[in-house]
Amino acid sequence: MLITLYSTQGCHLCEQAYSLLIDAGVQEHVQVVDIAFDDVLFSRYGVTIPVLSIQHPDSISELGWPFDAAELAVWLNNNGIN
């Protein structure tokens, strides 16, 4: 399952979120998307990044900042990523 990390260049919070993903051992499932190059994404996530997203066949699950390792672990588990 692919995890999307909505981010932008120079975002230190996004770097922290990515570090938590590395610590969780799921970095190989992560696609980083820079919102700066997409008006729709910038409009949606411009003041809330970093945001993690997993698209399921019938829904989208998102986890917005702030989150810690424990909250990330619960979110990953709830989305079938252990």
ChimeraX commands (.cxc) that place a marker at each C-alpha (Angstrom):
marker #1 position 0.00,0.00,0.00 radius 0.5
marker #1 position 1.33,3.44,-0.92 radius 0.5
marker #1 position 1.58,6.21,1.65 radius 0.5
marker #1 position 1.62,9.73,0.26 radius 0.5
marker #1 position 3.44,12.39,2.24 radius 0.5
marker #1 position 2.23,15.82,1.17 radius 0.5
marker #1 position 5.16,18.14,1.69 radius 0.5
marker #1 position 7.16,20.98,0.22 radius 0.5
marker #1 position 10.82,21.88,-0.03 radius 0.5
marker #1 position 12.31,23.40,3.12 radius 0.5
marker #1 position 9.50,22.21,5.41 radius 0.5
marker #1 position 11.21,21.12,8.64 radius 0.5
marker #1 position 7.98,19.59,9.96 radius 0.5
marker #1 position 7.78,17.48,6.79 radius 0.5
marker #1 position 11.34,16.29,7.42 radius 0.5
marker #1 position 10.31,15.30,10.96 radius 0.5
marker #1 position 7.31,13.41,9.61 radius 0.5
marker #1 position 9.50,11.57,7.11 radius 0.5
marker #1 position 11.93,10.66,9.90 radius 0.5
marker #1 position 9.04,9.12,11.83 radius 0.5
marker #1 position 8.15,7.09,8.74 radius 0.5
marker #1 position 11.75,5.89,8.52 radius 0.5
marker #1 position 11.73,4.98,12.21 radius 0.5
marker #1 position 8.51,3.03,11.60 radius 0.5
marker #1 position 10.27,1.13,8.80 radius 0.5
marker #1 position 7.80,2.06,6.08 radius 0.5
marker #1 position 9.85,4.47,3.98 radius 0.5
marker #1 position 9.78,2.05,1.02 radius 0.5
marker #1 position 6.01,2.58,0.87 radius 0.5
marker #1 position 6.23,6.39,0.90 radius 0.5
marker #1 position 5.77,8.71,-2.04 radius 0.5
marker #1 position 6.62,12.34,-1.27 radius 0.5
marker #1 position 4.47,14.83,-3.18 radius 0.5
marker #1 position 5.50,18.49,-3.28 radius 0.5
marker #1 position 2.33,20.55,-3.09 radius 0.5
marker #1 position 4.04,23.70,-4.38 radius 0.5
marker #1 position 3.64,22.59,-8.01 radius 0.5
marker #1 position -0.07,21.79,-7.90 radius 0.5
marker #1 position -2.62,24.54,-7.25 radius 0.5
marker #1 position -5.29,22.08,-6.05 radius 0.5
marker #1 position -2.93,20.39,-3.59 radius 0.5
marker #1 position -1.54,23.73,-2.43 radius 0.5
marker #1 position -5.05,25.01,-1.82 radius 0.5
marker #1 position -5.97,21.89,0.14 radius 0.5
marker #1 position -2.76,21.30,2.15 radius 0.5
marker #1 position -0.89,24.62,2.04 radius 0.5
marker #1 position -1.31,25.41,5.75 radius 0.5
marker #1 position -1.61,21.85,7.07 radius 0.5
marker #1 position 1.47,20.01,5.78 radius 0.5
marker #1 position 2.82,17.55,6.50 radius 0.5
marker #1 position -0.13,15.28,5.81 radius 0.5
marker #1 position 0.02,11.52,5.29 radius 0.5
marker #1 position -2.56,9.91,3.06 radius 0.5
marker #1 position -3.50,6.39,2.06 radius 0.5
marker #1 position -6.06,5.83,-0.65 radius 0.5
marker #1 position -8.28,2.79,-0.22 radius 0.5
marker #1 position -10.66,1.56,-2.92 radius 0.5
marker #1 position -13.61,3.30,-1.28 radius 0.5
marker #1 position -12.04,5.93,0.98 radius 0.5
marker #1 position -9.00,8.03,1.83 radius 0.5
marker #1 position -7.37,7.99,5.24 radius 0.5
marker #1 position -5.31,11.02,6.24 radius 0.5
marker #1 position -3.13,11.84,9.23 radius 0.5
marker #1 position -2.30,15.50,9.67 radius 0.5
marker #1 position 0.47,17.07,11.66 radius 0.5
marker #1 position 1.12,17.12,14.55 radius 0.5
marker #1 position 1.56,13.40,15.19 radius 0.5
marker #1 position 4.13,11.38,17.06 radius 0.5
marker #1 position 5.49,7.85,16.64 radius 0.5
marker #1 position 2.69,6.28,18.69 radius 0.5
marker #1 position -0.06,8.06,16.73 radius 0.5
marker #1 position 1.66,7.13,13.46 radius 0.5
marker #1 position 1.86,3.47,14.53 radius 0.5
marker #1 position -1.87,3.39,15.32 radius 0.5
marker #1 position -2.73,5.07,12.00 radius 0.5
marker #1 position -0.53,2.65,10.05 radius 0.5
marker #1 position -2.03,-0.33,11.86 radius 0.5
marker #1 position -5.58,0.95,11.24 radius 0.5
marker #1 position -4.71,1.14,7.55 radius 0.5
marker #1 position -3.28,-2.37,7.36 radius 0.5
marker #1 position 0.39,-1.47,7.49 radius 0.5
marker #1 position 2.28,-3.14,10.30 radius 0.5
marker link #1:1,2 radius 0.2
marker link #1:2,3 radius 0.2
marker link #1:3,4 radius 0.2
marker link #1:4,5 radius 0.2
marker link #1:5,6 radius 0.2
marker link #1:6,7 radius 0.2
marker link #1:7,8 radius 0.2
marker link #1:8,9 radius 0.2
marker link #1:9,10 radius 0.2
marker link #1:10,11 radius 0.2
marker link #1:11,12 radius 0.2
marker link #1:12,13 radius 0.2
marker link #1:13,14 radius 0.2
marker link #1:14,15 radius 0.2
marker link #1:15,16 radius 0.2
marker link #1:16,17 radius 0.2
marker link #1:17,18 radius 0.2
marker link #1:18,19 radius 0.2
marker link #1:19,20 radius 0.2
marker link #1:20,21 radius 0.2
marker link #1:21,22 radius 0.2
marker link #1:22,23 radius 0.2
marker link #1:23,24 radius 0.2
marker link #1:24,25 radius 0.2
marker link #1:25,26 radius 0.2
marker link #1:26,27 radius 0.2
marker link #1:27,28 radius 0.2
marker link #1:28,29 radius 0.2
marker link #1:29,30 radius 0.2
marker link #1:30,31 radius 0.2
marker link #1:31,32 radius 0.2
marker link #1:32,33 radius 0.2
marker link #1:33,34 radius 0.2
marker link #1:34,35 radius 0.2
marker link #1:35,36 radius 0.2
marker link #1:36,37 radius 0.2
marker link #1:37,38 radius 0.2
marker link #1:38,39 radius 0.2
marker link #1:39,40 radius 0.2
marker link #1:40,41 radius 0.2
marker link #1:41,42 radius 0.2
marker link #1:42,43 radius 0.2
marker link #1:43,44 radius 0.2
marker link #1:44,45 radius 0.2
marker link #1:45,46 radius 0.2
marker link #1:46,47 radius 0.2
marker link #1:47,48 radius 0.2
marker link #1:48,49 radius 0.2
marker link #1:49,50 radius 0.2
marker link #1:50,51 radius 0.2
marker link #1:51,52 radius 0.2
marker link #1:52,53 radius 0.2
marker link #1:53,54 radius 0.2
marker link #1:54,55 radius 0.2
marker link #1:55,56 radius 0.2
marker link #1:56,57 radius 0.2
marker link #1:57,58 radius 0.2
marker link #1:58,59 radius 0.2
marker link #1:59,60 radius 0.2
marker link #1:60,61 radius 0.2
marker link #1:61,62 radius 0.2
marker link #1:62,63 radius 0.2
marker link #1:63,64 radius 0.2
marker link #1:64,65 radius 0.2
marker link #1:65,66 radius 0.2
marker link #1:66,67 radius 0.2
marker link #1:67,68 radius 0.2
marker link #1:68,69 radius 0.2
marker link #1:69,70 radius 0.2
marker link #1:70,71 radius 0.2
marker link #1:71,72 radius 0.2
marker link #1:72,73 radius 0.2
marker link #1:73,74 radius 0.2
marker link #1:74,75 radius 0.2
marker link #1:75,76 radius 0.2
marker link #1:76,77 radius 0.2
marker link #1:77,78 radius 0.2
marker link #1:78,79 radius 0.2
marker link #1:79,80 radius 0.2
marker link #1:80,81 radius 0.2
marker link #1:81,82 radius 0.2
view
